[in-house]
Structures are given as structure tokens and as C-alpha cells.
């Protein structure tokens, strides 16, 4: 069979939000889609998508063979265009392009050199800097050979536009249906939990709000087991009103958000929080949550021109607490901020707008 599109992921987790949005959008435009992934078929995946699946090993060392497995599956797949989502596959992708003589589009989800240097705690500290530099050079060279890349932030456009003719900006905007019925009474944080993303600030905020009786929901997305143990011990030792929510599929995230009243994003200053933006803020707005967030660029991308919450200096616990209380106890202010967020998502931060750029990128690649 000749497919219109072959989607590829080697290590992204089941029901990853960006990949799900992509393959769902592609079903609106193309009839024959193949998806190569270490996933199980779920209700979130359109039944018309053909899946080529395998089991992802638990060992990071064994995962090195994933790319070879995927490469073989991709070589045995006839398609008009390939679309892959993982850095570890990038050299195989270049080989795939030349062996199959088909366009291959790289979907770069993150600023990987910065992520490796500052957030990948499982990588030994002494090799993070040289590995980050190596990844940057390999990524740049590969993109120049592939000729097609989709990115999520303007900083990535600036980085790659001199190396690649077809650079498309497709932001991680929300695909959650707008729903103004959210009436929870908790505060919530969704996203990765590391020092950079405000793990310690969340604990301090909960301590400061202990007498207010305000519950905090936090998704269980720790990068480090050590930090997870610390976080849980702080909750238990201080009797904090924090509930860890097990990893939630992207398709169910709105159910978690709609149990809350305010969304948090206490990220700290670091290159990766200054270059990108946090898609969780868009999800907060789509679910009717006013936002309390730090003033890093990743948050100010939204808060600087949408009056949907308050921005606080990254380490100012008193500032977070005051902003939370101001919104929590003032129903009129809360409703004003909710409405502003809804309007912004409906008119600007909407995946329906972004998926058009995805289609345009494929059209350009196919015409080359």
C-alpha cells in the first residue's frame, strides 16, 4: 500500500499531546496514514490510521536500538512523505531520505541542546556540556540535509532558517474544546517537575497557603527519582494539601484542569525557559483557569499581551501567594481573567489555526 503520510516516533510516550494533535489533524486532510510508534492503540487514535507497533524497552541502553528498529519499519513502508518526532532518529532520517528518495520532515519539539544542558538529570553532569554542543552540530547538519523542519518557538525559527529552506512554525496551542463550566476550588500545576520548572517553589507556595485550606493538584511528572522522593517527603512532613495526579493522557488533561480554579507556572530563569513558551498556559486558558506564573519569557509570551492572570518574579513566594489569594477570593476578578483567557484561545492560541501551518509545510516538502 502507498500511504499519504508515515508518522514516526521512537521514544515519545503513549498519547503524547503534540503527536496526537498532529496525527489527528492529518486525518482531516489525508486518507491513508501509517503510524510507527512504541504505543498501544487507544481511543485517542483515529481508527483509520494503520499502526506499526512494538514494545519500548525499559532500559535506556537498549533504547539505542529503537532507531534501528524504526528505520527498518520505515524502509518497509511506502509513503509520499515521512514525518518524525525524535532527535535520536535524526541521522537515520537523513539516510531514509536518500535511500527512499522521499521528503522527510523533522518535527523538533524542544530546544534540545538547552534541555540536555539544564534539564536531563539522568545524563552525568560532566558530559552535559560537550553532549549539548555535539547535539547542536548534529541537529544543524541533519536539518540542512533534510531540508524540512517543523518547530514550536520563534527562537527555533531563527536558529534553523539559515540552514533549511522549509521551516514551519507550528506552536503547541490547545486543542481542548472551550468550556466555561470549570468551577473547581483548587490550584493546579501540570508539566514536568524539576528545579528549573519550579518544583521547590510549589512546595513553598503550598506551605504559605496551608492555613487557607486551598488544595493543590500536581501532575506526577518528575524527571528525577531523588526530587520525587524529596517532594513527597515535604508533603508528608509538613502535612501539605498537595495531591499528586498520576501521569494523565493528553486526551484526559482537560478533566484534571476543570477540577481547579487557578493554573500555576513558577518556572525559574534558565536558557530553556527563556527561549520557548509553556503550552500548559494555553491549556489553562482553554479550561477557564486564571494564571499565576513567573516572569520568565516562556510565561510572558502569553501574559504580556493577554490579561488572564498575574506575573510574579520567579523566586518571590510572597508574590505568588498574594496573586493566588487575590484571584481565589475575588469572584469578579476571577471571572474577568477567565473570560480574557477564553477570548485569547478562541481567537489566537488555537490549534485549528496552527494545523494549517502543518499542512502547508507538507505541501512545500512534497513539491520539492
NUNU-716745 format. One record per residue (C-alpha): x, y, z; residue in one letter. Coordinates in pm, whole numbers, padded with zeros to 5 digits, always signed. Example, Ala and Ser with C-alpha at 12.3 -4.5 7.8 and 13.67 -1.06 7.14 Angstrom:
% NUNU-716745
+01230-00450+00780a
+01367-00106+00714s
This chain:
% NUNU-716745
+00000+00000+00000x
+00110+00355-00073x
+00041+00583+00226x
-00005+00959+00207x
+00192+01013+00529x
+00407+00797+00755x
+00425+00937+01110x
+00718+00820+01324x
+00809+00834+01691x
+01077+00624+01859x
+01057+00718+02227x
+00776+00968+02286x
+00534+00836+02550x
+00189+00697+02477x
-00060+00963+02364x
+00196+01246+02359x
-00008+01565+02314x
+00176+01715+02014x
+00193+01387+01824x
-00174+01313+01888x
-00268+01659+01764x
-00059+01606+01450x
-00192+01265+01352x
-00550+01368+01430x
-00514+01680+01216x
-00361+01481+00929x
-00668+01255+00927x
-00869+01562+00823x
-00658+01603+00510x
-00521+01261+00415x
-00692+00923+00374x
-00401+00682+00415x
-00180+00732+00719x
+00072+00495+00878x
+00196+00549+01233x
+00518+00380+01350x
+00531+00403+01730x
+00601+00211+02053x
+00239+00275+02153x
-00072+00069+02204x
-00377+00158+02001x
-00603+00376+02213x
-00936+00551+02172x
-00743+00874+02112x
-00600+00738+01783x
-00824+00759+01477x
-00923+00406+01369x
-00835+00477+01005x
-00465+00508+01098x
-00260+00193+01033x
-00020+00132+01323x
+00313-00049+01324x
+00385-00107+01692x
+00649-00261+01917x
+00732-00252+02289x
+00970+00016+02416x
+01244-00137+02640x
+01268-00005+02996x
+01646+00019+02975x
+01785+00343+02829x
+02079+00144+02688x
+01850-00095+02498x
+01655+00202+02362x
+01957+00281+02148x
+01835+00001+01919x
+01493+00164+01880x
+01605+00388+01599x
+01734+00090+01401x
+01403-00094+01454x
+01209+00212+01340x
+01439+00266+01042x
+01374-00088+00920x
+00997-00041+00961x
+01014+00293+00778x
+01218+00144+00493x
+00947-00120+00453x
+00674+00144+00437x
+00577+00304+00106x
+00463+00661+00155x
+00465+01001-00012x
+00619+01173+00292x
+00771+01085+00631x
+00718+01293+00946x
+00927+01207+01256x
+00933+01348+01610x
+01250+01228+01783x
+01605+01358+01797x
+01754+01008+01831x
+01619+00917+01485x
+01762+01218+01305x
+02066+01052+01141x
+01854+00756+01031x
+01608+01011+00889x
+01879+01158+00666x
+01965+00807+00544x
+01593+00733+00493x
+01553+01041+00275x
+01832+00942+00037x
+01752+00570+00023x
+01378+00615-00032x
+01403+00940-00230x
+01107+01081-00038x
+01069+01402+00165x
+01133+01362+00539x
+01008+01629+00782x
+01167+01669+01125x
+00927+01787+01398x
+01154+01941+01663x
+00954+01959+01986x
+01216+02121+02209x
+01534+02326+02226x
+01732+02005+02271x
+02082+02148+02331x
+01948+02358+02618x
+01732+02075+02752x
+02035+01843+02763x
+02248+02101+02937x
+01997+02206+03203x
+01716+01951+03240x
+01833+01598+03158x
+01933+01500+03512x
+01990+01137+03415x
+02286+01244+03198x
+02610+01266+03404x
+02684+01631+03475x
+03039+01630+03333x
+02925+01528+02983x
+02619+01752+02950x
+02804+02050+02801x
+03001+01856+02537x
+02695+01643+02456x
+02483+01956+02419x
+02736+02102+02174x
+02755+01776+01978x
+02375+01753+01955x
+02356+02111+01828x
+02604+02041+01547x
+02446+01707+01451x
+02099+01861+01451x
+02211+02157+01238x
+02385+01932+00983x
+02093+01690+00963x
+01837+01966+00915x
+02045+02109+00631x
+02034+01768+00460x
+01665+01700+00527x
+01555+02045+00409x
+01228+02032+00606x
+01168+02111+00971x
+00870+02199+01191x
+00946+02391+01511x
+00749+02517+01810x
+00912+02851+01900x
+01033+03163+01716x
+01383+03110+01861x
+01399+02779+01674x
+01294+02952+01352x
+01583+03194+01397x
+01823+02906+01459x
+01723+02690+01162x
+01608+02929+00888x
+01964+02980+00758x
+02016+02602+00739x
+01688+02489+00588x
+01455+02619+00315x
+01130+02483+00459x
+01098+02595+00823x
+00743+02595+00960x
+00636+02730+01298x
+00361+02509+01443x
+00303+02607+01804x
+00173+02374+02074x
-00157+02552+02104x
-00451+02391+02274x
-00688+02150+02105x
-00907+02136+02418x
-01264+02240+02347x
-01353+02563+02525x
-01569+02500+02828x
-01670+02776+03067x
-01820+02539+03323x
-01495+02485+03519x
-01580+02557+03882x
-01317+02373+04088x
-01168+02519+04403x
-00805+02400+04381x
-00487+02537+04226x
-00309+02317+03972x
+00028+02264+03807x
+00071+02039+03503x
+00402+01979+03335x
+00749+01845+03411x
+00870+01874+03768x
+01230+01990+03803x
+01416+02266+03982x
+01400+02475+03664x
+01024+02438+03634x
+00958+02543+03993x
+00947+02221+04195x
+01074+02392+04513x
+00852+02696+04463x
+00542+02473+04451x
+00633+02331+04793x
+00690+02679+04938x
+00362+02808+04793x
+00174+02516+04949x
+00338+02587+05286x
+00238+02953+05270x
-00121+02864+05181x
-00156+02590+05441x
-00392+02788+05664x
-00608+02890+05367x
-00721+02533+05309x
-00654+02562+04934x
-00575+02227+04773x
-00301+02195+04510x
-00306+01936+04231x
+00030+01850+04072x
+00084+01601+03789x
+00333+01327+03874x
+00591+01409+03606x
+00921+01408+03794x
+01239+01384+03591x
+01445+01267+03890x
+01358+00998+04146x
+01556+01192+04405x
+01343+01503+04352x
+01025+01295+04359x
+01120+01148+04698x
+01203+01497+04828x
+00870+01635+04707x
+00669+01354+04869x
+00864+01380+05196x
+00793+01754+05212x
+00422+01689+05163x
+00416+01426+05437x
+00647+01603+05686x
+00458+01933+05660x
+00108+01789+05613x
+00067+01988+05290x
-00254+01985+05091x
-00088+01866+04768x
-00225+01575+04568x
-00005+01409+04307x
-00202+01313+03998x
-00063+01009+03809x
+00052+01074+03453x
-00253+01184+03262x
-00305+01110+02890x
-00327+01426+02682x
-00684+01339+02588x
-00785+01347+02958x
-00592+01657+03066x
-00898+01882+03049x
-01070+01667+03313x
-00788+01743+03557x
-00777+02112+03474x
-01151+02157+03512x
-01131+02046+03876x
-00919+02354+03952x
-00967+02729+03984x
-00618+02868+03912x
-00328+02742+03698x
+00036+02778+03813x
+00366+02805+03628x
+00652+02902+03868x
+00939+02838+03623x
+01283+02970+03714x
+01526+03155+03488x
+01728+02926+03261x
+01804+02927+02887x
+01529+02675+02809x
+01263+02882+02991x
+01377+03199+02816x
+01376+03058+02460x
+01038+02886+02441x
+00691+02913+02588x
+00482+02689+02810x
+00193+02526+02626x
+00029+02447+02961x
-00066+02815+02989x
-00275+02779+02674x
-00442+02471+02823x
-00512+02661+03144x
-00686+02935+02948x
-00885+02688+02739x
-01021+02534+03060x
-01113+02868+03213x
-00827+02896+03463x
-00674+03232+03553x
-00295+03205+03561x
-00033+03283+03824x
+00311+03246+03668x
+00670+03365+03688x
+00809+03638+03464x
+01033+03412+03254x
+00990+03455+02880x
+00818+03117+02848x
+00530+03259+03053x
+00544+03623+02945x
+00489+03511+02584x
+00126+03474+02695x
+00088+03705+02993x
+00248+04008+02828x
-00047+04055+02594x
-00335+03856+02744x
-00474+03986+03073x
-00560+03639+03202x
-00360+03635+03524x
-00062+03773+03718x
+00313+03754+03660x
+00548+03725+03958x
+00927+03732+03991x
+01040+03366+03972x
+01152+03320+04334x
+00901+03555+04501x
+00688+03315+04706x
+00501+03604+04870x
+00415+03736+04524x
+00271+03400+04413x
+00068+03369+04731x
-00073+03723+04707x
-00170+03671+04342x
-00338+03338+04420x
-00535+03489+04708x
-00636+03796+04505x
-00789+03572+04237x
-00920+03300+04466x
-01120+03527+04694x
-01241+03778+04432x
-01502+03610+04213x
-01542+03914+03987x
-01167+03933+03916x
-01155+03558+03863x
-01433+03575+03605x
-01270+03868+03423x
-00941+03679+03390x
-01122+03361+03280x
-01305+03549+03005x
-00983+03707+02878x
-00822+03363+02854x
-01118+03216+02669x
-01118+03500+02417x
-00743+03461+02353x
-00768+03085+02294x
-01067+03123+02066x
-00914+03397+01852x
-00537+03343+01868x
-00399+03046+02065x
-00599+02780+01882x
-00468+02456+01731x
-00715+02493+01442x
-00502+02787+01327x
-00170+02609+01378x
-00262+02290+01194x
-00291+02493+00872x
+00083+02562+00901x
+00141+02187+00940x
-00044+02120+00615x
+00143+02399+00437x
+00478+02255+00546x
+00388+01915+00400x
+00271+02074+00074x
+00601+02259+00036x
+00802+01943+00111x
+00603+01739-00143x
+00657+01998-00417x
+01036+01997-00381x
